Amino acid sequence: MSTLRRLIATAAAAALTHASLVHAAPSGLISAEQVADAQAASASSESHARLLQQLDRAEVVEALRARGVSAEAARERVAALTDAEAAHVALQIDQAPAGGSVLGTVVFIFVLLLVTDILGFTKVFPFTRSIR
């Protein structure tokens, strides 16, 4: 019986020693707003970093110079963007087609010629009637 008590006492002492080494985590709950703010902060820093990375490319610098904007001024403007604006611009860059939209250009030209035909400035399409 005494060996059984000794074994139980040793096991209890070991369990209590191990339990004293474990630290309890804070018991407060994190709100959804705090999580969203933390994610937005990391996303905004990523958006600003991605925009600044685009300004490091030589072809972007040349395109800015052609439009009369210095790379330093563009960097200052990127730094002045709010987090939401930077994320919006970065999203537009991601969604923009690489070489421009050929289909969009064709549709634009078709609509332009159609409107000018209807207004009587051109006569490209035989199925339109001029309002003049």
N, C-alpha and C positions, 0 to 999 in steps of 0.2 A: 504494500500500500504506500509506503514512503517513497519508493521509486516512482510510482505513478504521480504522487504529489510533486515530487522533484521535477519530473518531466513536464507536468502542467505548468509549474511555476517558471521553468526555464522558457517554455514556449510563450507564456504570457509576458515575461520580461523582454524577450526578443521582439514580440509584437508591439509592445509599448515603446521600445527603443526605436523601432522602425517608424512607428506612427509619429513620434516626436520629430523626426527628420523631414517629414513631408509637410510642405507649406500649403496652407489653404489659399485658394484663388479668391480674389475679391468677389463678393456675392452680388454686386450691383449689376443690373441689366443694362445692356447697351440699346439705345433707341434706334429705330430705323433711320432717323434723321442723322444721327452720328455716323452710322455706317455709310449713308449716302454722301455725307460731307467728306468722309475720309476717301471714298472712291472718287469723288469729283476732284479732290485736291490732287490725287495721284494722276488722274486723267488729264487735268489741266496742265500739270507740269510736263506730262508727256506731249501734250499738244503744243505747248510753247517750244519744247525741245525739238519736235519734228519740224515746226515752222522755221526755227533757226537753222536746223540742219539743211532745209531746202535752200536757205539763203547762202549756204556755203558752196553750192554748185555753181560752176563757171557759167553755164548757159542761163541760169536764173539771174546772175549778176549782170550779164550782158543784156538780157531782156529788160532789166530794170534801168540800166544806163540808156538804152535806146528810148525809153519812155521818160527820161529825165529825172530818175530817182536814184539816189546813191544807195549803196548797200547798207551804209551806216544808218541812214534815215529809215530804211526798211526795218532794220534791227530795232531801232527805237520804237517804231510803230508796233512791231510784234510784241515788244516788252510792255507797251501801253495797253494792249488788248486785255479785256477781261477774260476770265477763264472760259466762260460760255462762248465768247466770240472766237477765242483761239480754237476751241473744240469744233465750232461750226466751220471755220476756215479749213481746219485739218480734215474734217469730214468731206468738205467740198473737193479738196485736193484728191482724197482717196476715191471719190466717186466720179471724178472727171475722166473722160476717155483720154487715152494717151495721145492720140493724134488729132483729136477733135472729132466730132460726130459727123460722118459723111452723110448719114441718113438725115440728120437734122438740117444740114446745109441744103440737101436736095429738096426737102419738104419746104424749107424757107423760100428757095428760088421758085418752086412751083406756085406757092401761094402768092408770092410777089407778082409773078407774071399773070396769074389768074386775076388778081385785083386790078392790075394795070390794063388787062384786056377788058374787064367789066367797065372800068372808068373810061375806056376809049383811047388810052394813050398808046397801046400796042395792039397788034392783031396776031397773036401767036396760036391760040387755040381756036379751032373752028366751031366748037360747041358753045362758045360764049356769045352773048349779045351785048353790045355796047349800050350804055345808058345815054349816050349822046345822040 
